[in-house]
Amino acid sequence: MTKKPVVAILGATGAVGQEFIRLIEERNFPYSTLKLLASARSAGKKMTVNGQEYTIEEAKPESFDGVDIGLFAGGSISKELGPEAAKRGCVVIDNSSTFRMDPEVPLVVPEVNPEDISWHKNIIANPNCSTIIMLMALKPIHDLSPIKKIVVSTYQAVSGAGKEGLDELREETVDYLNGREMQPHILPSKSLPKHYPIAFNLIPQIDKFMENDYTKEEMKMVNETHKMLHDASIAITPTTVRVPVFRSHAESIMVETADELSVEDVRKAIQAFPGAQVQDNPAEMDYPMPLYTSEKYDVYVGRIRKDIYNPKAINLWVSGDQIRKGAALNALQIAEYMLAHDMI
Ligand SMILES: NC(=O)c1ccc[n+]([C@@H]2O[C@H](COP(=O)([O-])OP(=O)(O)OC[C@H]3O[C@@H](n4cnc5c(N)ncnc54)[C@H](OP(=O)(O)O)[C@@H]3O)[C@@H](O)[C@H]2O)c1
């Protein structure tokens, strides 16, 4: 495309939508016209982007007439508006889980499987934030020797549950420190019948339980990894946990490969991988932590070490900003890739 695209952000008032706006400004993302869309609750509110004031509009199918790129962060409304926008010729890059496992929809991290973008039919899905952060560390290892098994535990920030998750941790912290009763109503998931405090606590449940007693979030990590690495034989055991951290997910991972790898080769491969950084110096107590990986573009990998018992396994620790690389940045990078390759 030679002219600048018409861009719409759906869910512009949310945690991911706000990040889209920051990144569009920071990365000088090109657009000729920008539309900010949200629910009827936000219609009429004003927002400034690149020094220009915009009025939020209620998202409707017609909102996508003439739009080239739709950056979707509106949650379940994607199911209705995604196909409507795609039908109107808009390339939808969607952050919800709606289309991720649809065989007609590519699921993409540009550093991991950019080749899948080419077969899109106007909808491209952004993977789950925990899957993205994990694969940014594991794809370079997979390129050295095929991954056979992954055991992963996540430490997921409350902002993964959107702006309401952030508010819940803030309010509960203030209540707890003032001796008041905490009143959880969002976590582990708004739609569930029971809620637990996240302040000064850990919740080993993200989203609902499936028939196999794994949560939906855990099964997303399994299924999405299989789809993106094009290998459904990889054995993956996830445990996803919500932690009282505002921003940036962390993950403890054991990865087993077909061949024995040296820690040195793994370090080199991760460091050479775009978007990943090795931060690993035990002597200096240097390792990635959510407080410091927040607002960063890259995913940080440390504590890289051989498994004590299995010579083909490596253990590592990863942390990355799930609103950036786990959501808005990844989606914007897909759009940037498509613009650079004349795919829009
Ligand atoms: N937060 C993360 O770290 C993260 C990471 C990866 C993926 N995601 C996914 O990204 C999406 C957005 O998440 P979020 O964390 O940004 O959520 P959020 O903070 O709760 O924001 C939700 C946004 O969607 C809008 N919205 C809700 N219902 C709508 C409707 N019927 N029509 C139009 N707009 C509607 C809201 O508008 P109003 O303000 O008007 O209500 C708001 O702008 C979700 O699918 C989420 O699973 C989030």
The ligand as an SDF file (V2000), in Angstrom:
LIG
                    3D

 48 52  0  0  0  0  0  0  0  0999 V2000
   -4.8300   -7.3120   29.0920 N   0  0  0  0  0  0  0  0  0  0  0  0
   -3.9720   -8.1520   28.5410 C   0  0  0  0  0  0  0  0  0  0  0  0
   -2.8370   -8.3150   29.0100 O   0  0  0  0  0  0  0  0  0  0  0  0
   -4.3440   -8.9500   27.3250 C   0  0  0  0  0  0  0  0  0  0  0  0
   -3.3510   -9.7160   26.7240 C   0  0  0  0  0  0  0  0  0  0  0  0
   -3.6560  -10.4550   25.5780 C   0  0  0  0  0  0  0  0  0  0  0  0
   -4.9430  -10.3970   25.0770 C   0  0  0  0  0  0  0  0  0  0  0  0
   -5.8990   -9.6520   25.6950 N   0  0  0  0  0  0  0  0  0  0  0  0
   -7.2280   -9.6320   25.0950 C   0  0  0  0  0  0  0  0  0  0  0  0
   -7.4690   -8.3430   24.5510 O   0  0  0  0  0  0  0  0  0  0  0  0
   -8.8660   -8.0080   24.6440 C   0  0  0  0  0  0  0  0  0  0  0  0
   -9.0230   -6.7140   25.4010 C   0  0  0  0  0  0  0  0  0  0  0  0
   -8.5300   -6.9110   26.7110 O   0  0  0  0  0  0  0  0  0  0  0  0
   -8.2670   -5.7180   27.7410 P   0  0  0  0  0  0  0  0  0  0  0  0
   -7.4080   -6.3050   28.7840 O   0  0  0  0  0  0  0  0  0  0  0  0
   -7.8300   -4.4760   27.0450 O   0  0  0  0  0  0  0  0  0  0  0  0
   -9.7450   -5.5150   28.3340 O   0  0  0  0  0  0  0  0  0  0  0  0
  -10.3750   -4.2280   29.0310 P   0  0  0  0  0  0  0  0  0  0  0  0
   -9.3280   -3.4070   29.6830 O   0  0  0  0  0  0  0  0  0  0  0  0
  -11.4820   -4.7410   29.8630 O   0  0  0  0  0  0  0  0  0  0  0  0
  -10.9840   -3.3890   27.8040 O   0  0  0  0  0  0  0  0  0  0  0  0
  -12.0560   -3.8590   27.0330 C   0  0  0  0  0  0  0  0  0  0  0  0
  -12.3270   -2.9110   25.8830 C   0  0  0  0  0  0  0  0  0  0  0  0
  -13.3470   -3.4730   25.0490 O   0  0  0  0  0  0  0  0  0  0  0  0
  -14.3960   -2.5370   24.9030 C   0  0  0  0  0  0  0  0  0  0  0  0
  -15.6760   -3.2390   24.7650 N   0  0  0  0  0  0  0  0  0  0  0  0
  -16.2590   -4.0750   25.6480 C   0  0  0  0  0  0  0  0  0  0  0  0
  -17.4530   -4.4950   25.1740 N   0  0  0  0  0  0  0  0  0  0  0  0
  -17.6240   -3.9000   23.9730 C   0  0  0  0  0  0  0  0  0  0  0  0
  -18.6680   -3.8960   23.0060 C   0  0  0  0  0  0  0  0  0  0  0  0
  -19.7770   -4.6190   23.1780 N   0  0  0  0  0  0  0  0  0  0  0  0
  -18.5060   -3.1560   21.8790 N   0  0  0  0  0  0  0  0  0  0  0  0
  -17.3850   -2.4340   21.6950 C   0  0  0  0  0  0  0  0  0  0  0  0
  -16.3630   -2.3750   22.5850 N   0  0  0  0  0  0  0  0  0  0  0  0
  -16.4930   -3.1010   23.7080 C   0  0  0  0  0  0  0  0  0  0  0  0
  -14.3540   -1.7000   26.1790 C   0  0  0  0  0  0  0  0  0  0  0  0
  -15.0240   -0.4860   25.9480 O   0  0  0  0  0  0  0  0  0  0  0  0
  -15.7290    0.3350   27.1640 P   0  0  0  0  0  0  0  0  0  0  0  0
  -14.6240    1.0690   27.8660 O   0  0  0  0  0  0  0  0  0  0  0  0
  -16.6490    1.2370   26.4250 O   0  0  0  0  0  0  0  0  0  0  0  0
  -16.4010   -0.6640   28.0310 O   0  0  0  0  0  0  0  0  0  0  0  0
  -12.8440   -1.5500   26.3460 C   0  0  0  0  0  0  0  0  0  0  0  0
  -12.3670   -0.5660   25.4710 O   0  0  0  0  0  0  0  0  0  0  0  0
   -9.5280   -9.2350   25.3230 C   0  0  0  0  0  0  0  0  0  0  0  0
  -10.0270  -10.1020   24.3420 O   0  0  0  0  0  0  0  0  0  0  0  0
   -8.3700   -9.8670   26.0710 C   0  0  0  0  0  0  0  0  0  0  0  0
   -8.5750  -11.2380   26.2970 O   0  0  0  0  0  0  0  0  0  0  0  0
   -5.6250   -8.9140   26.7990 C   0  0  0  0  0  0  0  0  0  0  0  0
  1  2  1  0
  2  3  2  0
  2  4  1  0
  4  5  1  0
  4 48  2  0
  5  6  2  0
  6  7  1  0
  7  8  2  0
  8  9  1  0
  8 48  1  0
  9 10  1  0
  9 46  1  0
 10 11  1  0
 11 12  1  0
 11 44  1  0
 12 13  1  0
 13 14  1  0
 14 15  2  0
 14 16  1  0
 14 17  1  0
 17 18  1  0
 18 19  2  0
 18 20  1  0
 18 21  1  0
 21 22  1  0
 22 23  1  0
 23 24  1  0
 23 42  1  0
 24 25  1  0
 25 26  1  0
 25 36  1  0
 26 27  1  0
 26 35  1  0
 27 28  2  0
 28 29  1  0
 29 30  1  0
 29 35  2  0
 30 31  1  0
 30 32  2  0
 32 33  1  0
 33 34  2  0
 34 35  1  0
 36 37  1  0
 36 42  1  0
 37 38  1  0
 38 39  2  0
 38 40  1  0
 38 41  1  0
 42 43  1  0
 44 45  1  0
 44 46  1  0
 46 47  1  0
M  CHG  2   8   1  16  -1
M  END
$$$$
